[in-house]
């Protein structure tokens, strides 16, 4: 695990998207620990690999979260596993997050 990188583990699907997006927004806006907040210009990477379950609605949820709710954070990027990347490409929200994707999840 690397500094300023998140590894999403669990379910980010239509049934959990509200809870997941709230948790991610809270961590980005309030920080992980006291005095460890993220600035608007910090580079932050979200790894969405095979430890995270996604569905066709996840990409739209990601787009809403990162391009609207957390739009002030300009250097958020996403890394999908190959399988999740293929699913994301077929989803409605993909055009809104395409520029945020940096490559396959490590």
Secondary structure in CASP SS format (residue, H / E / C, confidence):
PFRMAT SS
TARGET T0000
AUTHOR 0000-0000-0000
METHOD secondary structure of the structure
MODEL  1
X C 1.00
X C 1.00
X C 1.00
X C 1.00
X E 1.00
X E 1.00
X E 1.00
X C 1.00
X C 1.00
X E 1.00
X E 1.00
X E 1.00
X C 1.00
X C 1.00
X C 1.00
X C 1.00
X H 1.00
X H 1.00
X H 1.00
X H 1.00
X H 1.00
X H 1.00
X H 1.00
X H 1.00
X H 1.00
X H 1.00
X H 1.00
X H 1.00
X H 1.00
X H 1.00
X C 1.00
X C 1.00
X C 1.00
X C 1.00
X C 1.00
X C 1.00
X C 1.00
X C 1.00
X C 1.00
X C 1.00
X C 1.00
X C 1.00
X C 1.00
X E 1.00
X E 1.00
X E 1.00
X E 1.00
X E 1.00
X C 1.00
X C 1.00
X C 1.00
X E 1.00
X E 1.00
X E 1.00
X C 1.00
X C 1.00
X C 1.00
X H 1.00
X H 1.00
X H 1.00
X H 1.00
X H 1.00
X H 1.00
X H 1.00
X H 1.00
X H 1.00
X H 1.00
X H 1.00
X H 1.00
X C 1.00
X C 1.00
X C 1.00
X C 1.00
X C 1.00
X C 1.00
X E 1.00
X E 1.00
X E 1.00
X E 1.00
X E 1.00
X C 1.00
X H 1.00
X H 1.00
X H 1.00
X H 1.00
X H 1.00
X H 1.00
X H 1.00
X H 1.00
X C 1.00
X C 1.00
X C 1.00
X C 1.00
X H 1.00
X H 1.00
X H 1.00
X H 1.00
X H 1.00
X H 1.00
X H 1.00
X E 1.00
X E 1.00
X E 1.00
X E 1.00
X C 1.00
X C 1.00
END
